[in-house]
Amino acid sequence: MRRIVVGVSQSLAGLAAVRYGLGEARRIGAPLYAVRAWPFPAHWRGPAVTEWQRELRAEAQRYVVDAFASAVGGAPDDVEVLVAAPVGRADHVLLDLAGDDDLLVLGAAGRSWVVRACTRAARCPVVVVPEPELARRRPYRTLRRALSKHSAARTGPCGEH
């Protein structure tokens, strides 16, 4: 295999995919290509839009760095990690980036449309990493939903408490 391509998400399944992809990259000595796609309407133009796109791309790159920090404590020293934050729908971006001799690693929490699209159309092997078992249990989901509502109720419109 030429490289490991991981679709990065900060969901529990996404973090598990980062860990799996990193393990595979170590095992076979391949670089890890960490991808966080972000959509942007093609018809938006102008200097302000260009600056906004730069900011969104930088935010997507920070998202990947944060995901690695959450999943494995930060960027590894023993594996080459390349971060990509291209514009586009996640499924299109991942399918375009993952070549015939790559391994595409995706996290799947529930019924992910990105996972379905990629497993149907990929030219390379695809590994789908589920969220941890605890996250699939009803009490955990109920607690997560309650905490999310509680946090939203305490947060103002601009994120302040």
PyMOL CGO cylinders between C-alpha atoms (Angstrom):
from pymol import cmd
from pymol.cgo import CYLINDER

trace = [
    CYLINDER, 0.00, 0.00, 0.00, 1.15, 3.47, -0.84, 0.3, 1, 1, 1, 1, 1, 1,
    CYLINDER, 1.15, 3.47, -0.84, -0.55, 5.36, 2.00, 0.3, 1, 1, 1, 1, 1, 1,
    CYLINDER, -0.55, 5.36, 2.00, -3.31, 5.32, 4.58, 0.3, 1, 1, 1, 1, 1, 1,
    CYLINDER, -3.31, 5.32, 4.58, -6.06, 7.90, 3.96, 0.3, 1, 1, 1, 1, 1, 1,
    CYLINDER, -6.06, 7.90, 3.96, -8.21, 8.70, 7.01, 0.3, 1, 1, 1, 1, 1, 1,
    CYLINDER, -8.21, 8.70, 7.01, -11.38, 10.76, 6.92, 0.3, 1, 1, 1, 1, 1, 1,
    CYLINDER, -11.38, 10.76, 6.92, -11.02, 12.80, 10.12, 0.3, 1, 1, 1, 1, 1, 1,
    CYLINDER, -11.02, 12.80, 10.12, -13.92, 13.47, 12.45, 0.3, 1, 1, 1, 1, 1, 1,
    CYLINDER, -13.92, 13.47, 12.45, -14.00, 14.23, 16.17, 0.3, 1, 1, 1, 1, 1, 1,
    CYLINDER, -14.00, 14.23, 16.17, -16.87, 11.79, 16.73, 0.3, 1, 1, 1, 1, 1, 1,
    CYLINDER, -16.87, 11.79, 16.73, -16.01, 8.72, 18.79, 0.3, 1, 1, 1, 1, 1, 1,
    CYLINDER, -16.01, 8.72, 18.79, -16.01, 6.63, 15.61, 0.3, 1, 1, 1, 1, 1, 1,
    CYLINDER, -16.01, 6.63, 15.61, -13.85, 9.24, 13.87, 0.3, 1, 1, 1, 1, 1, 1,
    CYLINDER, -13.85, 9.24, 13.87, -11.31, 9.20, 16.69, 0.3, 1, 1, 1, 1, 1, 1,
    CYLINDER, -11.31, 9.20, 16.69, -11.28, 5.39, 16.56, 0.3, 1, 1, 1, 1, 1, 1,
    CYLINDER, -11.28, 5.39, 16.56, -10.61, 5.64, 12.81, 0.3, 1, 1, 1, 1, 1, 1,
    CYLINDER, -10.61, 5.64, 12.81, -7.63, 7.94, 13.47, 0.3, 1, 1, 1, 1, 1, 1,
    CYLINDER, -7.63, 7.94, 13.47, -6.23, 5.40, 15.94, 0.3, 1, 1, 1, 1, 1, 1,
    CYLINDER, -6.23, 5.40, 15.94, -6.80, 2.50, 13.51, 0.3, 1, 1, 1, 1, 1, 1,
    CYLINDER, -6.80, 2.50, 13.51, -5.25, 4.39, 10.58, 0.3, 1, 1, 1, 1, 1, 1,
    CYLINDER, -5.25, 4.39, 10.58, -2.23, 5.33, 12.66, 0.3, 1, 1, 1, 1, 1, 1,
    CYLINDER, -2.23, 5.33, 12.66, -1.78, 1.71, 13.72, 0.3, 1, 1, 1, 1, 1, 1,
    CYLINDER, -1.78, 1.71, 13.72, -1.92, 0.54, 10.10, 0.3, 1, 1, 1, 1, 1, 1,
    CYLINDER, -1.92, 0.54, 10.10, 0.53, 3.24, 9.01, 0.3, 1, 1, 1, 1, 1, 1,
    CYLINDER, 0.53, 3.24, 9.01, 2.96, 2.08, 11.70, 0.3, 1, 1, 1, 1, 1, 1,
    CYLINDER, 2.96, 2.08, 11.70, 2.46, -1.58, 10.82, 0.3, 1, 1, 1, 1, 1, 1,
    CYLINDER, 2.46, -1.58, 10.82, 3.22, -1.21, 7.12, 0.3, 1, 1, 1, 1, 1, 1,
    CYLINDER, 3.22, -1.21, 7.12, 5.50, 1.84, 7.24, 0.3, 1, 1, 1, 1, 1, 1,
    CYLINDER, 5.50, 1.84, 7.24, 3.19, 4.03, 5.15, 0.3, 1, 1, 1, 1, 1, 1,
    CYLINDER, 3.19, 4.03, 5.15, 2.42, 7.73, 5.48, 0.3, 1, 1, 1, 1, 1, 1,
    CYLINDER, 2.42, 7.73, 5.48, -0.92, 8.72, 6.99, 0.3, 1, 1, 1, 1, 1, 1,
    CYLINDER, -0.92, 8.72, 6.99, -2.96, 11.21, 5.00, 0.3, 1, 1, 1, 1, 1, 1,
    CYLINDER, -2.96, 11.21, 5.00, -5.42, 12.90, 7.40, 0.3, 1, 1, 1, 1, 1, 1,
    CYLINDER, -5.42, 12.90, 7.40, -8.30, 14.51, 5.51, 0.3, 1, 1, 1, 1, 1, 1,
    CYLINDER, -8.30, 14.51, 5.51, -10.97, 16.94, 6.69, 0.3, 1, 1, 1, 1, 1, 1,
    CYLINDER, -10.97, 16.94, 6.69, -13.11, 18.13, 3.79, 0.3, 1, 1, 1, 1, 1, 1,
    CYLINDER, -13.11, 18.13, 3.79, -15.27, 21.21, 4.03, 0.3, 1, 1, 1, 1, 1, 1,
    CYLINDER, -15.27, 21.21, 4.03, -17.97, 22.34, 1.62, 0.3, 1, 1, 1, 1, 1, 1,
    CYLINDER, -17.97, 22.34, 1.62, -18.03, 25.83, 0.18, 0.3, 1, 1, 1, 1, 1, 1,
    CYLINDER, -18.03, 25.83, 0.18, -20.48, 27.11, -2.46, 0.3, 1, 1, 1, 1, 1, 1,
    CYLINDER, -20.48, 27.11, -2.46, -18.62, 27.45, -5.76, 0.3, 1, 1, 1, 1, 1, 1,
    CYLINDER, -18.62, 27.45, -5.76, -20.69, 30.46, -6.83, 0.3, 1, 1, 1, 1, 1, 1,
    CYLINDER, -20.69, 30.46, -6.83, -19.44, 32.65, -3.95, 0.3, 1, 1, 1, 1, 1, 1,
    CYLINDER, -19.44, 32.65, -3.95, -16.70, 34.97, -5.23, 0.3, 1, 1, 1, 1, 1, 1,
    CYLINDER, -16.70, 34.97, -5.23, -14.76, 38.07, -4.23, 0.3, 1, 1, 1, 1, 1, 1,
    CYLINDER, -14.76, 38.07, -4.23, -11.85, 39.15, -2.01, 0.3, 1, 1, 1, 1, 1, 1,
    CYLINDER, -11.85, 39.15, -2.01, -13.80, 38.76, 1.24, 0.3, 1, 1, 1, 1, 1, 1,
    CYLINDER, -13.80, 38.76, 1.24, -14.80, 35.24, 0.21, 0.3, 1, 1, 1, 1, 1, 1,
    CYLINDER, -14.80, 35.24, 0.21, -11.18, 34.33, -0.55, 0.3, 1, 1, 1, 1, 1, 1,
    CYLINDER, -11.18, 34.33, -0.55, -10.13, 35.44, 2.94, 0.3, 1, 1, 1, 1, 1, 1,
    CYLINDER, -10.13, 35.44, 2.94, -13.04, 33.51, 4.44, 0.3, 1, 1, 1, 1, 1, 1,
    CYLINDER, -13.04, 33.51, 4.44, -11.96, 30.39, 2.54, 0.3, 1, 1, 1, 1, 1, 1,
    CYLINDER, -11.96, 30.39, 2.54, -8.42, 30.74, 3.95, 0.3, 1, 1, 1, 1, 1, 1,
    CYLINDER, -8.42, 30.74, 3.95, -9.85, 30.98, 7.47, 0.3, 1, 1, 1, 1, 1, 1,
    CYLINDER, -9.85, 30.98, 7.47, -12.10, 27.95, 6.94, 0.3, 1, 1, 1, 1, 1, 1,
    CYLINDER, -12.10, 27.95, 6.94, -9.20, 25.89, 5.55, 0.3, 1, 1, 1, 1, 1, 1,
    CYLINDER, -9.20, 25.89, 5.55, -7.05, 26.84, 8.56, 0.3, 1, 1, 1, 1, 1, 1,
    CYLINDER, -7.05, 26.84, 8.56, -9.92, 25.90, 10.89, 0.3, 1, 1, 1, 1, 1, 1,
    CYLINDER, -9.92, 25.90, 10.89, -10.25, 22.51, 9.14, 0.3, 1, 1, 1, 1, 1, 1,
    CYLINDER, -10.25, 22.51, 9.14, -6.52, 21.93, 9.63, 0.3, 1, 1, 1, 1, 1, 1,
    CYLINDER, -6.52, 21.93, 9.63, -6.80, 22.84, 13.34, 0.3, 1, 1, 1, 1, 1, 1,
    CYLINDER, -6.80, 22.84, 13.34, -9.73, 20.41, 13.54, 0.3, 1, 1, 1, 1, 1, 1,
    CYLINDER, -9.73, 20.41, 13.54, -7.43, 17.60, 12.34, 0.3, 1, 1, 1, 1, 1, 1,
    CYLINDER, -7.43, 17.60, 12.34, -4.73, 18.57, 14.85, 0.3, 1, 1, 1, 1, 1, 1,
    CYLINDER, -4.73, 18.57, 14.85, -7.33, 18.58, 17.65, 0.3, 1, 1, 1, 1, 1, 1,
    CYLINDER, -7.33, 18.58, 17.65, -8.65, 15.19, 16.53, 0.3, 1, 1, 1, 1, 1, 1,
    CYLINDER, -8.65, 15.19, 16.53, -5.13, 13.72, 16.76, 0.3, 1, 1, 1, 1, 1, 1,
    CYLINDER, -5.13, 13.72, 16.76, -4.71, 15.25, 20.20, 0.3, 1, 1, 1, 1, 1, 1,
    CYLINDER, -4.71, 15.25, 20.20, -7.98, 13.67, 21.35, 0.3, 1, 1, 1, 1, 1, 1,
    CYLINDER, -7.98, 13.67, 21.35, -7.38, 10.31, 19.68, 0.3, 1, 1, 1, 1, 1, 1,
    CYLINDER, -7.38, 10.31, 19.68, -3.69, 9.67, 20.38, 0.3, 1, 1, 1, 1, 1, 1,
    CYLINDER, -3.69, 9.67, 20.38, -2.36, 12.60, 22.39, 0.3, 1, 1, 1, 1, 1, 1,
    CYLINDER, -2.36, 12.60, 22.39, -0.97, 14.54, 19.43, 0.3, 1, 1, 1, 1, 1, 1,
    CYLINDER, -0.97, 14.54, 19.43, 0.93, 14.05, 16.20, 0.3, 1, 1, 1, 1, 1, 1,
    CYLINDER, 0.93, 14.05, 16.20, 3.09, 10.91, 16.25, 0.3, 1, 1, 1, 1, 1, 1,
    CYLINDER, 3.09, 10.91, 16.25, 6.86, 11.11, 15.86, 0.3, 1, 1, 1, 1, 1, 1,
    CYLINDER, 6.86, 11.11, 15.86, 7.23, 7.74, 14.17, 0.3, 1, 1, 1, 1, 1, 1,
    CYLINDER, 7.23, 7.74, 14.17, 4.76, 8.13, 11.27, 0.3, 1, 1, 1, 1, 1, 1,
    CYLINDER, 4.76, 8.13, 11.27, 4.68, 10.76, 8.55, 0.3, 1, 1, 1, 1, 1, 1,
    CYLINDER, 4.68, 10.76, 8.55, 1.31, 12.54, 8.85, 0.3, 1, 1, 1, 1, 1, 1,
    CYLINDER, 1.31, 12.54, 8.85, 0.13, 14.79, 6.05, 0.3, 1, 1, 1, 1, 1, 1,
    CYLINDER, 0.13, 14.79, 6.05, -2.90, 17.00, 6.74, 0.3, 1, 1, 1, 1, 1, 1,
    CYLINDER, -2.90, 17.00, 6.74, -5.26, 17.94, 3.93, 0.3, 1, 1, 1, 1, 1, 1,
    CYLINDER, -5.26, 17.94, 3.93, -8.25, 20.25, 4.20, 0.3, 1, 1, 1, 1, 1, 1,
    CYLINDER, -8.25, 20.25, 4.20, -9.64, 20.45, 0.66, 0.3, 1, 1, 1, 1, 1, 1,
    CYLINDER, -9.64, 20.45, 0.66, -12.90, 22.10, -0.34, 0.3, 1, 1, 1, 1, 1, 1,
    CYLINDER, -12.90, 22.10, -0.34, -15.70, 19.74, -1.31, 0.3, 1, 1, 1, 1, 1, 1,
    CYLINDER, -15.70, 19.74, -1.31, -18.19, 17.17, -0.14, 0.3, 1, 1, 1, 1, 1, 1,
    CYLINDER, -18.19, 17.17, -0.14, -16.51, 14.64, 2.12, 0.3, 1, 1, 1, 1, 1, 1,
    CYLINDER, -16.51, 14.64, 2.12, -17.35, 11.62, -0.03, 0.3, 1, 1, 1, 1, 1, 1,
    CYLINDER, -17.35, 11.62, -0.03, -16.11, 13.26, -3.25, 0.3, 1, 1, 1, 1, 1, 1,
    CYLINDER, -16.11, 13.26, -3.25, -12.90, 14.50, -1.62, 0.3, 1, 1, 1, 1, 1, 1,
    CYLINDER, -12.90, 14.50, -1.62, -12.09, 11.13, -0.03, 0.3, 1, 1, 1, 1, 1, 1,
    CYLINDER, -12.09, 11.13, -0.03, -12.84, 9.18, -3.21, 0.3, 1, 1, 1, 1, 1, 1,
    CYLINDER, -12.84, 9.18, -3.21, -10.67, 11.55, -5.26, 0.3, 1, 1, 1, 1, 1, 1,
    CYLINDER, -10.67, 11.55, -5.26, -7.75, 11.36, -2.82, 0.3, 1, 1, 1, 1, 1, 1,
    CYLINDER, -7.75, 11.36, -2.82, -7.72, 7.61, -2.14, 0.3, 1, 1, 1, 1, 1, 1,
    CYLINDER, -7.72, 7.61, -2.14, -6.00, 5.91, -5.06, 0.3, 1, 1, 1, 1, 1, 1,
    CYLINDER, -6.00, 5.91, -5.06, -6.06, 2.27, -6.12, 0.3, 1, 1, 1, 1, 1, 1,
    CYLINDER, -6.06, 2.27, -6.12, -3.17, 1.24, -3.88, 0.3, 1, 1, 1, 1, 1, 1,
    CYLINDER, -3.17, 1.24, -3.88, -4.23, 3.22, -0.78, 0.3, 1, 1, 1, 1, 1, 1,
    CYLINDER, -4.23, 3.22, -0.78, -6.26, 2.14, 2.24, 0.3, 1, 1, 1, 1, 1, 1,
    CYLINDER, -6.26, 2.14, 2.24, -9.23, 4.36, 3.09, 0.3, 1, 1, 1, 1, 1, 1,
    CYLINDER, -9.23, 4.36, 3.09, -10.19, 4.40, 6.80, 0.3, 1, 1, 1, 1, 1, 1,
    CYLINDER, -10.19, 4.40, 6.80, -13.50, 5.88, 7.93, 0.3, 1, 1, 1, 1, 1, 1,
    CYLINDER, -13.50, 5.88, 7.93, -15.31, 6.10, 11.24, 0.3, 1, 1, 1, 1, 1, 1,
    CYLINDER, -15.31, 6.10, 11.24, -19.00, 5.19, 11.22, 0.3, 1, 1, 1, 1, 1, 1,
    CYLINDER, -19.00, 5.19, 11.22, -21.40, 6.31, 13.90, 0.3, 1, 1, 1, 1, 1, 1,
    CYLINDER, -21.40, 6.31, 13.90, -24.78, 4.97, 12.90, 0.3, 1, 1, 1, 1, 1, 1,
    CYLINDER, -24.78, 4.97, 12.90, -25.74, 5.17, 9.24, 0.3, 1, 1, 1, 1, 1, 1,
    CYLINDER, -25.74, 5.17, 9.24, -23.21, 7.54, 7.73, 0.3, 1, 1, 1, 1, 1, 1,
    CYLINDER, -23.21, 7.54, 7.73, -23.95, 8.72, 4.19, 0.3, 1, 1, 1, 1, 1, 1,
    CYLINDER, -23.95, 8.72, 4.19, -20.23, 9.40, 3.67, 0.3, 1, 1, 1, 1, 1, 1,
    CYLINDER, -20.23, 9.40, 3.67, -19.35, 5.81, 4.59, 0.3, 1, 1, 1, 1, 1, 1,
    CYLINDER, -19.35, 5.81, 4.59, -22.09, 4.41, 2.33, 0.3, 1, 1, 1, 1, 1, 1,
    CYLINDER, -22.09, 4.41, 2.33, -20.95, 6.53, -0.62, 0.3, 1, 1, 1, 1, 1, 1,
    CYLINDER, -20.95, 6.53, -0.62, -17.28, 5.67, -0.13, 0.3, 1, 1, 1, 1, 1, 1,
    CYLINDER, -17.28, 5.67, -0.13, -17.79, 1.93, 0.33, 0.3, 1, 1, 1, 1, 1, 1,
    CYLINDER, -17.79, 1.93, 0.33, -19.88, 1.83, -2.87, 0.3, 1, 1, 1, 1, 1, 1,
    CYLINDER, -19.88, 1.83, -2.87, -17.53, 3.80, -5.09, 0.3, 1, 1, 1, 1, 1, 1,
    CYLINDER, -17.53, 3.80, -5.09, -13.98, 3.46, -3.71, 0.3, 1, 1, 1, 1, 1, 1,
    CYLINDER, -13.98, 3.46, -3.71, -11.23, 2.12, -5.98, 0.3, 1, 1, 1, 1, 1, 1,
    CYLINDER, -11.23, 2.12, -5.98, -9.25, 0.94, -2.97, 0.3, 1, 1, 1, 1, 1, 1,
    CYLINDER, -9.25, 0.94, -2.97, -9.87, -1.18, 0.13, 0.3, 1, 1, 1, 1, 1, 1,
    CYLINDER, -9.87, -1.18, 0.13, -12.01, 0.59, 2.75, 0.3, 1, 1, 1, 1, 1, 1,
    CYLINDER, -12.01, 0.59, 2.75, -11.97, -0.08, 6.50, 0.3, 1, 1, 1, 1, 1, 1,
    CYLINDER, -11.97, -0.08, 6.50, -15.02, 1.14, 8.39, 0.3, 1, 1, 1, 1, 1, 1,
    CYLINDER, -15.02, 1.14, 8.39, -14.31, 1.61, 12.10, 0.3, 1, 1, 1, 1, 1, 1,
    CYLINDER, -14.31, 1.61, 12.10, -17.40, 1.61, 14.33, 0.3, 1, 1, 1, 1, 1, 1,
    CYLINDER, -17.40, 1.61, 14.33, -17.82, 3.82, 17.35, 0.3, 1, 1, 1, 1, 1, 1,
    CYLINDER, -17.82, 3.82, 17.35, -16.83, 2.14, 20.64, 0.3, 1, 1, 1, 1, 1, 1,
    CYLINDER, -16.83, 2.14, 20.64, -19.38, -0.29, 22.07, 0.3, 1, 1, 1, 1, 1, 1,
    CYLINDER, -19.38, -0.29, 22.07, -20.19, 1.94, 25.04, 0.3, 1, 1, 1, 1, 1, 1,
    CYLINDER, -20.19, 1.94, 25.04, -21.23, 4.73, 22.67, 0.3, 1, 1, 1, 1, 1, 1,
    CYLINDER, -21.23, 4.73, 22.67, -23.75, 2.41, 21.00, 0.3, 1, 1, 1, 1, 1, 1,
    CYLINDER, -23.75, 2.41, 21.00, -25.55, 1.68, 24.27, 0.3, 1, 1, 1, 1, 1, 1,
    CYLINDER, -25.55, 1.68, 24.27, -28.78, 3.53, 24.93, 0.3, 1, 1, 1, 1, 1, 1,
    CYLINDER, -28.78, 3.53, 24.93, -27.84, 4.95, 28.38, 0.3, 1, 1, 1, 1, 1, 1,
    CYLINDER, -27.84, 4.95, 28.38, -24.72, 6.54, 26.91, 0.3, 1, 1, 1, 1, 1, 1,
    CYLINDER, -24.72, 6.54, 26.91, -26.67, 8.10, 24.03, 0.3, 1, 1, 1, 1, 1, 1,
    CYLINDER, -26.67, 8.10, 24.03, -29.27, 9.44, 26.44, 0.3, 1, 1, 1, 1, 1, 1,
    CYLINDER, -29.27, 9.44, 26.44, -26.56, 10.93, 28.68, 0.3, 1, 1, 1, 1, 1, 1,
    CYLINDER, -26.56, 10.93, 28.68, -24.73, 12.45, 25.71, 0.3, 1, 1, 1, 1, 1, 1,
    CYLINDER, -24.73, 12.45, 25.71, -27.95, 14.06, 24.45, 0.3, 1, 1, 1, 1, 1, 1,
    CYLINDER, -27.95, 14.06, 24.45, -28.78, 15.41, 27.94, 0.3, 1, 1, 1, 1, 1, 1,
    CYLINDER, -28.78, 15.41, 27.94, -25.28, 16.86, 28.37, 0.3, 1, 1, 1, 1, 1, 1,
    CYLINDER, -25.28, 16.86, 28.37, -25.49, 18.46, 24.95, 0.3, 1, 1, 1, 1, 1, 1,
    CYLINDER, -25.49, 18.46, 24.95, -28.83, 20.11, 25.79, 0.3, 1, 1, 1, 1, 1, 1,
    CYLINDER, -28.83, 20.11, 25.79, -27.50, 21.25, 29.17, 0.3, 1, 1, 1, 1, 1, 1,
    CYLINDER, -27.50, 21.25, 29.17, -24.41, 22.76, 27.57, 0.3, 1, 1, 1, 1, 1, 1,
    CYLINDER, -24.41, 22.76, 27.57, -26.50, 24.51, 24.90, 0.3, 1, 1, 1, 1, 1, 1,
    CYLINDER, -26.50, 24.51, 24.90, -28.80, 25.97, 27.56, 0.3, 1, 1, 1, 1, 1, 1,
    CYLINDER, -28.80, 25.97, 27.56, -25.82, 27.41, 29.48, 0.3, 1, 1, 1, 1, 1, 1,
    CYLINDER, -25.82, 27.41, 29.48, -24.09, 28.86, 26.42, 0.3, 1, 1, 1, 1, 1, 1,
    CYLINDER, -24.09, 28.86, 26.42, -25.01, 32.24, 24.99, 0.3, 1, 1, 1, 1, 1, 1,
    CYLINDER, -25.01, 32.24, 24.99, -25.35, 33.03, 21.28, 0.3, 1, 1, 1, 1, 1, 1,
    CYLINDER, -25.35, 33.03, 21.28, -21.63, 33.73, 20.91, 0.3, 1, 1, 1, 1, 1, 1,
    CYLINDER, -21.63, 33.73, 20.91, -20.40, 30.83, 23.03, 0.3, 1, 1, 1, 1, 1, 1,
    CYLINDER, -20.40, 30.83, 23.03, -20.10, 32.69, 26.33, 0.3, 1, 1, 1, 1, 1, 1,
    CYLINDER, -20.10, 32.69, 26.33, -21.53, 31.29, 29.57, 0.3, 1, 1, 1, 1, 1, 1,
]
cmd.load_cgo(trace, "trace")
